[in-house]
C-alpha cells in the first residue's frame, strides 16, 4: 500500500487567515476586480467580445451615418442623432456592467454540514443510531409542496428556486441561467439588469437599422437614383443594416422569451427543467404582480461581504460516539476507506503469515531462539494493541505513525533471523 507522506507546507488560507479577505480565499470559480468590489464569472473574457460587438458598430454608425445626417435635419435635430446614439450606447454598457460585475445572489457556503437527523439503523439485530442527512426535503410554498435538495459542495439545503451553477461553482438564489455573453450567472440580484440590457440592446439595433435606411432614402431623394445605387454609395449603411438585422433576431427573440417568463414568474431553468402544466405554478402572482416583482421590488442586499476579513473557522461541536455520520453521498467514500483499511491489514497479515508458514514448513528441524520467539510474540501483541495507529487521516492523506514504521523494521529483522536459523540445521543434516 502506497502511503502519501504529509506535506510540511502550511495552508495559506489557515496560517494567514487573519490577514486574508473573503474574496482572496473564495472557493468558487469567480474572478474579482478592484479588491473584491466587482465579482465576475470564470468566463469573464467573453465580456470583452460583447463590448466589442456593441461599441464597434455604434462607432461606425456615428462616423459614417449619423455625422452625415446632421445637416439634413433643421434646428440641430441632426446633432441629436449622434447624442442619442452615444447616450444609448453608454447606458447599454452600464447595464452590461451591472449584470456582469455584481453578486447574482450567491448563497454563502457552510463551513460544516448541517446537524443531521438521528435515525435508528438495524445491523445484525443490534440497534445502532446513525446520523443521516436526507437528500431531499419538502417545504410548502404558497400552499404547494416544493422539494429542496442538499448541495454537497456548499453543504446546505438549497432554498426554493435555488440551483448550483457548475461553471461558477456557487449556489445562486432564483437561478435563471449562466450567460456566456456577460460572463456571469443570472439570478435574483441581477436578473432585472440583464433583462434591461437585452431589451436596450434590441432597441439599439432597431435605432441603428432605422436611421441607416433613413440615410439611404436621403441619398435616393437627393440624387434621384435607385435604391441599389444608393446602397452602393454608402457601404457602411449596408453592413450595419445586415448586422443589426441578424442581431435583432437574437436579442429581440431573447427579449420576447423573457417577457413570457416574467409574465408567468418563471426562470429559464424552471422553464426547461420543470413543467407546471399538470399543477399550478406556486410562484405565479398574476400578470401585474409578476412584472411589479421584477421591476418595482427592492433588490435584496448581498449575503456576501467579499471585502470583509476572513473569519476564523470554529471547531465542529462534539457529537455522540454511539452513531456514525452519514452524508447523502458518503456511501462510496466509506467503501473506498474500507478498501484502504483492508489493504493495510492485508500487508500486516502477509507478514504474520510468513512467520506462521515458516513454523509449519520447517517444524521438524527449525530451531528458533527464545529471544526471537519473545520478540515475535511481543510484536504481535503490539499489532493488536495499536491497530488504531496503522492508518491516520491528516489533511486528506493516509500516513503511518513512527511506531508502526519502527515495528515493521523490527519484524523484518526478526524474519531474516528466523530464516537463517531455519536453514542452518538442514545444511548440517545434508552435510552429515
N, C-alpha and C positions, 0 to 999 in steps of 0.2 A: 504493500500500500504506500502510495506516494503522499507524503505529508508536506504541506506548504509551510515553510518557516514564516514566523511573524515578521512583519516589516518594522523597522526601527524608526521610520519617518512618522512624525506626528501629523495628524489630520489638521489642516489649516482651519477648517470650519469649527474645530473643537478648541484648539490651542489659542487661536486669536479671535474667538467668538465675541469677546468684549469690544473689539475694535471694528468688527465687520458690521455692515448694514445688511438689511434683509435682501436687497436686490443683488448684493455681491455673493450671497450664499443661496440664491434662488435655485430650487430643484427642478423647475420647469425648463422648457426649451426656449424661453423668451429671451429677447435681447433688449438691453436697457440703454437709454441715452440721457445725457445731461445728469449723471449721478442719480438715476432712478426716477427722474421726472417724467420720462416717456418710456412706455413699455411697448415693444413690438413683438411680432411673431418670429419664428426662426427663418421664415422666408421673406424677410423684410427687403431683400434686394429687389424683389418684384415690384416694390413700391416705386423705384426709380423708373422702371418701364412704364408704369401707369402715369407718372408725372410727365414723362416724355410724350406719351400719346395724347395728353391734354395740351401741353404747352406748345409743342411743335406746330400742330395745325392752327392753333389760335394765333401764333406769331405770323404764320404765312397769311392768315386771313387779315390781320391788322395791316400788314405791309403792302400786300398786293391787291386787296379788295376794298377794305374799309377806308384806306387812305385815299383811294381814287374816287370814293363816293362822297367825300367831304364837300366837293364843290357842286354836287348835283342836287343838294338839298339846301333850301334857304334857311335863314335865321339860325345858323350854327347847328342845324339838325345833323349835318354830316359828321361833326365832331362827336356828337352823342353816340354815334355808332361805334366808334373806337373806344370811347369811355365805357359804354355799356359792356362791350366785349371784354375789356380789361378787368372791370369790376366783377363781372360774372365769372371769369376765369379764376381770379383771386379767391372769390367766395367758394368756388368748387374745390380749390386746393386746400382751403381751410377745413372744409368738411372732410376731405380725404385725410388730413392730419388728425382731426378729432376722431375719426373712425379707426385709424390705424395705430395711433400713439397713446391710447388711453386703455385703462383696465376694462376689459369687456364684461367683467362680473366674475372674476376668479374667486373661488372659494378656498380659503387657506387650508393647507393640509394639517392633519393632526400629527403630533409627534409620536403618539401611541394609539393603538387601536381602541375603539370604544369599549366600555365594560360589557363583556359578553353575558348572555343569559345562561343561567345554570340549568342543566337538564341531566337526567339520570340515564346512564347507559349500562346495559347488562352485558357483562363479559364473563362467560363460563359460570353463569349463575350468581355472580358477585356484582352487587350494585356499586358502581363507581361513578360518582358525579363528574361530569365534564362541562367545560365552559365553551359554548358554541356561539358563533356569530351567524345568524340566519342570513342567507344570501339575499333574500328579498323580504321587504316589509311592506305592509299595506297601510296607507293613510287615506283619509277621507278629505276630498276637495269639493266643496260646493255640493255635498250630498252624494258624490260619486267616489267609489273606491279606486285609488290610484296606487300602483306598485312602485316602490322606490328600491333601487339596487345599492348594494355595498360596493364601494370602489376600493380595490386592494392597493392601488397606488397612493391615493390620498388618505386612505384609512378612515373613511367616513361614509355615512349613508347620504347619497345624493338627494338633495331636495327635489320636489316635483319640477319637471321641465328642465332639469339639470342633466348635463351629459359630460363625459370626459373626452376632451379633444386629443386624439392620438398625435397630432402634429405639434401642438403647444405643450402637451403633457400636463394639462390642468383640467380641473372640473369647473365648468362655466355655467353660471345661472342663466336660465332661459336660453340655452344654446340653440342658435339658429343654424349656423354652418361656419366653416373656416374658408374665408375668401382669399384665394391666392393673389388676386389683383391688389388688395390692400395689405396683404401680409399679416392678417390678424384674424382672430376668432370674432364672430359677430354674436353678441349676447345681449344681456339685459341692459348694460350701461352704454352701449354704442350702436344699438340697432337703429335708434332714431336718426343718428348722424349718417349711418350707412344708407338708409332709405333716402334721406335728403341729398346725399352725394350722388346716388344713382339717378334720382329724379332731376337734379340740377344738371347733370351731365347730359341727360336726354334733352332738356330744354336748350342747352348749349349747342348740341348737334342740330336741333331744329333752327336755332338762330343763325348759325353759320350757313346751313343749307339754304335757308330762305334768302339771305342777303347775297349769296353767290348768284342765285337766279335773278335777283333784282339787278345786279351789276351786268349780267348777260343781256337782260332785256333793255337796259340803258344803252348798251353798245348797239343792239339791233335798231333802236329808235333813232339814235344819233347818226349812225352811218347808213341806215336803211339797207341792211344786209340780212341774210337768212340766219337762222339760229345756229346752224352748223359753222358758218363763217365767224359768227360772234363768239362761239365757244373756242374756236381756234385762236382768236385774238387774246383770250385770257386763259392760258393753260392752268394757272393756279386755281381758277374757279372750277375747272373740270375735275382736278384732283380732289379739291375739298368737297365737291358735290358727291363724288363717288365714295370718298372716305366717310363722310357723315351719313350717307345713305346706308352703308353697311353697319356703321356703329350704332345708328338709331334702332336697328332691329335687335341688337344685343341689349343695349341699356334700356331701350324702350320696352322690350319684352320682359326684362327683369323688373322694371318698374310696375308693369301691369300684374306680374305674378305676385309681387309683394303687396300690392294693393288688395289683391284677392286674399292673401294670407292675413293682412291686418283686419279686413272685414270679418274674418272668421276667428280672429285671435289665435292663430296657429303660427308655429315656426316652420322653417323649411325642413328641419329634422323630423318634426312630428308629422308633417305632410307626407314625407316619403316613407317613414317607418311605421307610423300608426295610421289607422283608418277609423274615423268616427262615424262611418256610415251606419253601423249597426247600433251604436249607442251615442248618446249626446256628448258633445264636447264640453267638459266641465269648466273650461276657461272662457267660453263664449259668453259675452255680456250684452250682446246686441250690437248692431252696426255702429251707432253713435258712440256708445260707451267704449267699444273696441278702438275706435280712432282717437277718442279722448285719452285712452290708456296709453297710447303710443306717443302722441304729440303734446298732450296737455298735462300729463302727470309729471311729478318731480322725479328726476333720476336719482336713485339711491346712492349714497356715498360708497366709495370703495371699501371693501373689507380688508384691504392690504395697505399698510403704510410702508412702501418699499424703501423709504429713506430712514426708517427707524433703526435703532441699534438692534442687533440680533440678540434675542433673549437667551438666557441660559436654559438648557434643557433640564427639566425636572425629572427626577428618577421615577420609574414606574412603581406605583404602590404595590406593597406586598399582597400576594394572593394566597389562598389556602393551597397546601401542597397535596391535598387529597385528590384533586382532579387535575386534568390537563386542559390547556387552552387549545382550542381547535378553531382555526381560521377557515373561511369558506373555501380557500384554495390551498389548504395546508396538507391535504392528503398525499399529494405527490411528493412534497418536500419531506414529509415524515417517512415515506418509503425510501427516499434517497438516503436519509440519515440512517435508517435501519440497515440499508445495504452497506453503508460505510462502516457501521459498527460490526457487522458480521465479518467484513473483510479484516478488521483489526483483530478480532478474536480468532479468525481463521489463521492469521500469521502466528499468534501465540500457540494455538493448538498444534500447528505443524511442528513448532519447536519441541513441545511436550511429547508429540508422537515420536520424535527422533529418540528421545530418552526411553520411551516405553518399547519401541521397536528394537532398540539396541539391547535392552534387557531380555526380551523374548527370544531374539535371534541367537544371542551368544550366552544364553543362560547356563549352558553346560560348562563353558570354560571362560566366562567373563569374570574378571576379578576387579571389582570396583572398590576403591579405598573408602574407609569410613568417612574421611574428610570430604570426599567428593559426594557421597550419599547425603551427608549432613547439609552440604551446600545446595544440593538439588532440592531436598525437602524444604529447606529454608526459603529458596527462591520460589518454589511452588506455592508456599503459603503466602508469600508476598504478592503473588499474582492475584490470588483470591481476595487479599485484603486491599489491593489497590486497583481494583477494576475501574473505579471511577476516574482514575488519573490517566488511563490509556488514551483517551481522546478528550480534548478540551476544545471548546469553541471560543475563539477570540478574534474579534474584528473580521468575521466572515470566513476564517480558515481553521482547519483542524491542525493541531500541533501536539507533540509528545512532551510530557514533563521530563525534567532531567533525571528523576528517579527511574523512570521507565527505560531511558537510554542506558543508564548505568547497569540496570538489572539485565537488559538484553545482552550487553557485552560480557557480563559475568556468566550468563547461561551459555554463550558461545564458547567461552574458555572452558567451562565445565564439559561441554560436548566434545571438544577436542581432547581433553584429558581422558574422558570415558572411552573415546575411540581408540586412543593409543594404548590404554590399559586392556582393551578387549582384544587387540591384535597381538600383543606380546605373548600370551600363553599359547596361542595357536602356532606362532612361529617357533616356540620352544618345542611343541609336540612334533611339528614337521621336521625340525632339525634332529629331534631324538629318533 
